[in-house]
Amino acid sequence: MLFDAGEIEQFSRAEAVERRDGKYTMQETGKLLCISNKMISFLVKNGLLIPENASAGRGRTWLITQEEVARFKATYTTVGHMVHFFCTSTRGLSDRLMANGIMPVSGPKIDGGSIYF
């Protein structure tokens, strides 16, 4: 039998999410949203992404529900995800959007975030 490493990883990840009642770790959420773990923490800290506290011990373990990931995707996007539609740079697009009154909820000129949402 031959097994594809990518398929095994995907299967393993899906099984882990199922064991956690459909909830993702912060790292898994970052992969789903195509953003870094650091940005996930920033979004949680600023209330844009709402986690559940899953730890009973000393350290905090946050889990993000599938519903919360879907809500976030339906509500927010990054300038980086929109750039290819406008054939411009991320900075050029963010400047044009803000000049036309379309303000981000997070980003360098808003709250010091590293990317605009």
SEMIVO-999999 format. One line per 3 residues: number of its first residue (from 1); for each residue x negated, y negated, z of N, C-alpha, C, CB. Coordinates in steps of 0.02 Angstrom, whole numbers. Each point is the difference from the previous one (the first is absolute). Glycine has a CB too. Layout:
N
NUM) X:Y:Z:X:Y:Z:X:Y:Z:X:Y:Z  ...
# end
This chain:
117
1) -42:59:0:42:-59:0:-44:-62:0:91:62:60  -67:-113:-96:-35:-64:0:46:-52:30:-67:33:-103  37:-75:144:38:-54:32:-33:-66:-17:37:77:93
4) 4:-127:-107:-24:-67:-14:-5:-37:66:53:0:-115  -112:-29:129:-12:-34:63:49:-58:11:-121:32:-8  137:-68:-44:47:-56:6:70:24:18:-67:-62:-83
7) 88:118:53:66:27:16:3:26:71:15:30:-120  -69:0:143:-3:25:69:3:-58:49:-67:100:-37  31:-153:22:1:-59:44:70:-31:1:-121:-22:-25
10) 153:17:-32:68:-28:-4:49:44:39:-27:-51:-112  21:116:104:44:46:37:-11:-6:75:-2:79:-98  -61:-81:118:-17:-6:70:27:-65:30:-103:68:-20
13) 96:-122:-17:25:-66:23:77:2:7:-97:-58:-57  131:88:8:73:5:2:23:42:60:4:-12:-125  -40:66:139:16:42:57:-9:-38:66:-34:101:-66
16) -20:-141:71:-12:-39:60:54:-52:11:-123:18:-14  145:-51:-40:54:-49:5:64:35:23:-53:-71:-91  66:130:64:60:37:20:-2:18:74:10:46:-117
19) -68:-26:141:-8:17:72:11:-62:44:-80:91:-31  67:-150:3:10:-62:39:69:-31:-14:-124:-21:-4  171:62:-16:69:-22:-14:3:-56:-52:30:32:116
22) -69:-25:-170:3:-48:-55:-35:-66:14:105:53:-31  -153:-53:76:-36:-61:17:-72:4:-23:76:-18:99  -103:-38:-120:-68:-4:-26:-47:-31:50:45:-8:-115
25) -108:30:114:-51:-35:39:-15:-66:-34:-50:110:42  12:-152:-10:-18:-64:-30:-42:11:-62:4:-56:112  -49:105:-110:-42:16:-58:42:24:-59:-95:29:77
28) 143:14:-64:45:24:-53:41:-57:-29:5:113:56  18:-157:-12:39:-58:-22:-43:-44:-45:69:4:106  -132:-14:-88:-45:-40:-42:-8:30:-70:-61:-35:103
31) 56:101:-106:-6:33:-66:64:-9:-40:-79:83:49  137:-77:-16:64:-9:-35:9:-71:-27:49:89:73  -73:-138:-35:8:-70:-19:-60:-27:-38:73:-15:100
34) -124:56:-109:-62:-19:-36:-34:-60:33:50:44:-106  -53:-43:172:-36:-52:37:-41:34:55:91:-86:-25  -138:49:53:-46:28:49:33:9:69:-94:-55:-62
37) 61:97:103:24:10:68:-2:-65:39:-41:118:-3  -10:-159:-10:-6:-64:34:60:-45:-17:-127:10:-4  148:-8:-60:58:-40:-20:64:27:31:-58:-29:-107
40) 64:96:114:58:29:34:4:-26:71:-8:104:-72  -48:-104:108:-1:-26:68:20:-73:2:-90:82:29  66:-121:-77:17:-71:-4:75:-9:-10:-115:-25:-47
43) 145:64:2:71:-4:-13:42:19:61:-23:25:-120  1:26:157:34:20:61:-6:-57:52:-24:122:-24  -35:-148:32:-12:-54:49:44:-60:-14:-118:39:14
46) 129:-54:-79:40:-59:-19:74:16:-11:-103:-46:-51  124:107:67:70:17:-1:30:12:-69:8:-65:101  -50:72:-152:26:13:-67:12:74:-13:-60:-101:-39
49) 26:143:77:8:73:-4:13:24:71:-77:11:-104  133:22:115:21:19:68:-15:74:13:90:-89:-3  -137:103:48:-17:70:15:39:25:61:-114:-18:-48
52) 106:81:62:24:30:62:-61:22:39:109:39:-53  -108:-50:118:-55:22:43:10:74:14:-13:-115:52  -35:156:-73:8:72:7:-47:30:52:34:3:-119
55) -71:-44:155:-48:28:46:27:-1:71:-93:-36:-75  74:85:112:17:2:71:-63:-9:41:98:75:-22  -155:-76:-11:-64:-5:35:-27:-70:2:-24:115:-35
58) -42:-121:41:-33:-65:8:1:-41:-64:-71:50:87  52:-21:-142:-5:-37:-63:68:-6:-34:-117:38:-13  124:-90:-28:63:-8:-36:-2:39:-65:17:-113:52
61) 34:152:-65:7:34:-63:65:-25:-30:-65:103:38  59:-137:-95:59:-26:-33:20:45:-57:-32:-117:32  97:127:-40:27:36:-56:50:-45:-36:-17:112:58
64) 18:-107:-124:44:-40:-41:51:47:-33:-91:-88:-21  155:73:29:52:43:-29:2:-8:-76:66:-7:107  -39:57:-140:9:-3:-73:47:-58:-17:-18:124:-10
67) 67:-136:52:47:-55:-12:-34:-67:4:92:70:47  -139:-77:1:-37:-63:7:-46:-11:-59:6:11:125  -38:41:-150:-42:-7:-60:43:-21:-59:-80:88:43
70) 139:-57:-51:45:-18:-55:24:-73:7:36:121:-10  -19:-142:71:22:-68:12:-55:-50:-17:78:40:91  -139:-24:-70:-57:-44:-13:-11:-6:-76:-52:33:110
73) 52:23:-145:-10:-1:-73:55:-39:-36:-58:111:9  119:-106:16:56:-36:-31:-1:-74:15:67:104:8  -100:-123:46:-1:-70:22:-62:-38:-22:68:34:97
76) -126:-2:-95:-64:-34:-11:-39:32:-57:-2:-31:120  -41:-9:-150:-49:24:-48:-61:-44:8:89:42:-82  -144:-22:52:-60:-41:2:-10:-34:-67:-53:77:85
79) 18:-132:-84:-17:-35:-62:-40:48:-45:0:-113:59  -43:152:-28:-39:48:-39:42:49:-39:-87:-11:85  144:31:-58:44:46:-36:37:-35:-57:14:66:105
82) -8:-132:-102:37:-37:-52:-45:-29:-55:83:-28:87  -148:27:-76:-47:-33:-46:5:24:-71:-75:-15:96  81:80:-106:0:26:-69:61:-23:-40:-63:99:41
85) 117:-118:-8:59:-26:-35:-11:-70:-28:72:70:74  -117:-108:-42:-10:-70:-17:-66:-14:-35:71:-28:96  -113:78:-106:-64:-7:-34:-42:-57:28:53:46:-103
88) -62:-47:168:-39:-51:33:-36:30:60:81:-90:-38  -117:49:75:-35:24:59:47:-3:61:-110:-39:-47  91:73:100:41:-2:61:4:-71:27:-32:118:26
91) -23:-153:-27:1:-69:25:43:-44:-44:-115:16:48  108:-9:-114:39:-40:-46:75:12:8:-95:3:-80  114:60:88:70:17:9:26:-26:66:-16:101:-72
94) -21:-90:126:24:-24:65:6:-76:1:-54:99:56  8:-134:-86:4:-73:-4:62:-22:-40:-125:-8:9  138:43:-66:58:-18:-42:66:14:37:-67:26:-103
97) 71:31:137:61:16:38:13:-52:55:-19:122:-25  -33:-138:63:9:-49:54:16:-70:-27:-79:66:70  50:-85:-127:14:-64:-30:73:-5:-22:-118:-7:-38
100) 150:65:26:69:1:-21:48:18:58:-39:32:-114  14:-38:175:42:10:58:11:71:22:53:-101:-34  -90:148:4:6:70:21:-56:13:49:52:36:-111
103) -34:-38:175:-50:4:53:-8:71:27:26:-119:30  -88:140:-20:-12:65:30:16:-1:75:-90:23:-86  103:36:114:12:4:72:-64:12:38:114:44:-24
106) -167:-24:-11:-65:12:31:-54:-11:-52:50:83:83  -109:-105:-61:-56:-9:-46:-49:-51:25:74:31:-93  -128:-42:55:-54:-45:22:23:-70:20:-73:64:-75
109) 118:-94:37:22:-68:16:61:-2:47:-44:-35:-112  70:94:130:59:4:42:-18:17:72:67:34:-100  -97:24:110:-16:23:67:-70:30:6:121:20:17
112) -162:-31:-68:-69:25:1:-6:72:-25:-20:-75:95  75:104:-119:-4:68:-27:-45:2:-60:115:24:42  -142:34:-57:-48:5:-55:32:3:-69:-75:58:78
115) 140:-38:-82:35:1:-64:70:-29:11:-66:102:-39  96:-127:-16:66:-29:4:54:54:-7:-45:-106:-47  97:99:88:60:41:-5:58:-47:-9:-47:92:73
# end
